[in-house]
Amino acid sequence: MNKEESLTIKQEIINPGDKEMKRVAFIMGWGNTLKDEWLPWFREKVKREGWSVLVIALPFEFNNFQQIKADIVAALNDFKGEILLCHSMGSLFGRYISLKEYRMRIFLSPFWKIPKRTLILGSLFLSQLMLSLLKWCRKPILSRNFSDADIGEIDLPTDSPRYISPATMNEVITAQSKLPELTESDQTIYSRDDRVIDTTVCKGITYKGGHFAFCVEDRDAIFATLSRLIDESSSSQ
């Protein structure tokens, strides 16, 4: 992957199918790729459900949150989905995407706030100040501050980056400070023991395990919950 390609979103459609299929758009989290180990399991689940799913992989680095959001929206508009599923940093972008075209947004382990333990001296103000001073730096020099075991234990991504740039984190923390309000139709699924995100801003369905619901032992049960939520949203129309 060259530098230019690494700064753009990647996408894949599972089951292109026909218009009668339920259409789900899935914005993955930071560090996930279309080559992740868990994806074969996910693809098989999707095919059994008879869904058509657009999977979007975020770039590891970006210095313009709005541009990446625009790229995501363009892909979503082409796909014309009904349900928006987002994980981790994908949920940060998902909060900024209008619900006009979607019946429901489902957020998995949303990265809507940085955990206090990873902030400079535990201070959001100091962290924001430092990142704003270093926002010119696009080199990934900041530790992601979590281990593989914090993600899960099954089919973990093998090429996850371990460092992120101040430029990217400045965009992230700025976006987190201006989040649009949630709506009544939004659903959140997360683990109370998640060490990657700050769970104090989460409220909804919980599970046991790591940060990524599709890499924990109960992932089949979690996927069944997703299926139920999607079915219920369809029947309510």
C-alpha positions in Angstrom: 0.0 0.0 0.0 1.5 3.3 -1.0 1.2 6.5 1.0 -1.6 8.0 -1.1 -3.7 4.8 -0.9 -3.3 4.6 2.9 -5.0 8.0 3.3 -8.2 6.9 1.7 -11.1 4.6 2.7 -11.3 1.1 1.4 -14.6 -0.8 0.8 -16.0 -4.2 0.0 -19.6 -5.3 -0.6 -20.6 -8.7 0.8 -23.6 -10.2 -1.1 -24.3 -7.4 -3.7 -27.7 -9.1 -4.1 -30.9 -7.5 -5.1 -33.1 -4.7 -3.7 -35.1 -7.1 -1.5 -32.1 -7.8 0.7 -31.7 -6.0 4.0 -28.8 -3.5 3.3 -26.4 -2.8 6.1 -23.4 -0.4 5.9 -20.6 -1.2 8.3 -17.9 1.4 9.1 -15.1 -0.4 10.8 -12.8 0.9 13.6 -9.3 2.3 13.4 -6.8 -0.4 12.7 -9.2 -2.7 11.0 -8.6 -3.8 7.4 -10.4 -5.8 4.7 -7.9 -8.6 5.4 -8.7 -9.0 9.1 -8.8 -12.5 10.5 -12.4 -12.2 11.8 -13.9 -11.1 8.4 -14.4 -14.7 7.0 -16.6 -15.4 10.1 -18.5 -12.1 9.5 -19.0 -12.8 5.8 -20.4 -16.2 6.5 -22.8 -14.8 9.1 -24.0 -12.1 6.6 -24.6 -14.6 3.8 -26.6 -16.8 6.1 -28.8 -13.8 7.1 -29.2 -12.9 3.5 -28.0 -9.3 4.0 -26.1 -7.2 1.6 -23.3 -5.4 3.5 -21.0 -2.6 2.6 -17.8 -2.8 4.7 -15.8 0.4 5.0 -12.2 0.5 6.3 -10.9 3.8 7.6 -7.4 5.0 6.8 -4.9 4.7 9.7 -3.9 8.3 9.3 -5.8 11.5 8.3 -5.5 15.2 8.9 -9.0 16.2 7.7 -11.9 14.5 9.5 -14.5 16.2 7.3 -12.9 14.9 4.1 -12.9 11.3 5.4 -16.5 11.7 6.4 -17.3 13.0 2.9 -15.6 10.0 1.4 -17.7 7.7 3.7 -20.9 9.5 2.8 -20.2 9.2 -0.9 -19.7 5.4 -0.5 -22.9 5.2 1.6 -24.9 7.1 -0.9 -23.8 4.8 -3.7 -24.7 1.7 -1.6 -28.1 3.0 -0.5 -28.2 1.1 2.8 -31.0 0.9 5.5 -29.0 0.2 8.6 -25.7 1.9 9.7 -23.4 -0.3 11.8 -20.3 1.3 13.2 -17.4 0.1 15.4 -15.0 2.2 17.6 -13.7 5.1 15.6 -16.1 4.2 12.9 -18.8 5.2 15.5 -17.2 8.6 15.8 -17.8 9.1 12.0 -21.2 7.5 12.4 -22.4 10.1 14.9 -21.9 12.8 12.2 -23.9 10.9 9.5 -27.5 11.9 9.1 -30.2 9.4 9.9 -32.4 10.6 7.1 -31.6 7.6 4.9 -31.2 5.1 7.7 -33.8 3.5 10.0 -31.2 2.8 12.7 -27.6 3.4 13.7 -26.0 0.7 15.7 -22.7 1.6 17.5 -20.3 -1.1 18.7 -17.8 0.0 21.4 -18.0 3.6 20.2 -14.8 5.7 20.5 -16.6 8.9 21.6 -14.3 9.8 24.4 -10.6 9.1 25.2 -10.1 7.1 28.4 -8.7 9.2 31.2 -5.9 6.8 31.8 -4.4 7.6 28.4 -4.6 11.4 28.7 -1.6 13.5 29.5 -1.6 13.7 33.4 -5.2 12.5 33.1 -6.2 15.9 31.7 -8.3 16.4 28.6 -7.3 20.1 28.5 -3.6 19.3 28.5 -4.0 16.6 25.9 -6.0 18.9 23.6 -3.4 21.6 24.0 -0.5 19.2 23.2 -2.2 17.8 20.2 -3.1 21.2 18.8 0.5 22.2 19.1 1.6 19.0 17.3 -1.2 18.8 14.7 1.4 19.4 12.0 3.1 16.1 12.7 1.7 13.3 10.5 4.2 10.7 11.7 2.7 7.9 13.9 4.6 8.5 17.1 1.8 8.2 19.7 1.2 4.8 21.3 -2.3 3.5 20.8 -2.2 2.6 24.5 -3.9 -0.8 24.4 -2.8 -4.3 23.8 -4.1 -7.0 21.5 -5.7 -8.7 24.5 -7.8 -5.6 25.0 -9.4 -6.2 21.6 -10.5 -9.8 22.1 -9.2 -13.3 21.8 -10.6 -14.7 18.5 -9.4 -14.0 15.0 -7.6 -10.7 16.0 -6.4 -8.4 13.3 -2.8 -9.2 12.5 -1.7 -5.9 11.0 -3.1 -3.4 13.5 -1.0 -0.3 13.8 0.4 0.3 17.2 1.1 4.0 16.8 -1.0 7.0 15.6 0.0 10.5 14.5 -0.7 13.7 16.5 -2.4 15.0 13.4 -4.9 12.2 13.4 -5.5 12.3 17.1 -6.0 16.1 17.0 -8.8 15.5 14.4 -10.3 12.7 16.6 -10.3 14.7 19.8 -11.8 17.7 18.0 -14.5 15.6 16.5 -15.2 14.1 19.9 -15.7 17.5 21.4 -18.5 18.4 19.0 -20.6 15.2 18.8 -24.2 15.6 17.5 -26.9 14.3 19.9 -28.0 10.7 19.7 -31.5 9.9 18.6 -34.1 7.6 20.0 -33.5 5.0 17.3 -29.8 4.7 18.0 -28.5 1.5 19.6 -25.2 1.1 21.4 -23.5 -2.3 22.2 -20.3 -2.3 24.3 -18.3 -4.1 27.0 -18.2 -2.4 30.5 -14.6 -3.6 30.8 -13.5 -2.0 27.6 -10.0 -0.5 28.0 -9.8 1.2 24.6 -12.7 3.6 25.0 -14.3 5.6 27.8 -17.5 3.7 28.6 -18.9 6.5 30.7 -20.5 8.0 27.6 -22.1 4.6 26.6 -25.5 3.4 27.5 -27.2 0.3 26.0 -26.6 -3.4 25.5 -23.5 -4.9 27.1 -21.4 -8.0 26.6 -18.4 -9.6 28.2 -15.0 -9.5 26.5 -12.8 -7.1 24.7 -13.2 -4.0 22.6 -14.3 -5.7 19.4 -17.5 -7.7 19.7 -16.6 -9.8 16.6 -13.4 -11.0 18.3 -14.8 -12.3 21.6 -16.1 -15.7 22.7 -19.8 -14.6 22.7 -19.6 -13.1 19.2 -22.3 -15.4 17.8 -24.7 -14.3 20.5 -23.8 -10.6 19.8 -24.4 -11.1 16.1 -27.8 -12.7 16.9 -28.6 -9.5 18.9 -27.6 -7.4 15.9 -29.9 -9.5 13.7 -32.8 -9.1 16.2 -32.3 -5.3 16.3 -32.3 -5.1 12.5 -35.4 -7.3 12.2 -37.2 -5.2 14.7 -36.3 -2.0 12.9 -37.7 -3.5 9.7 -41.0 -4.7 11.3 -41.6 -1.2 12.8 -41.7 0.5 9.4 
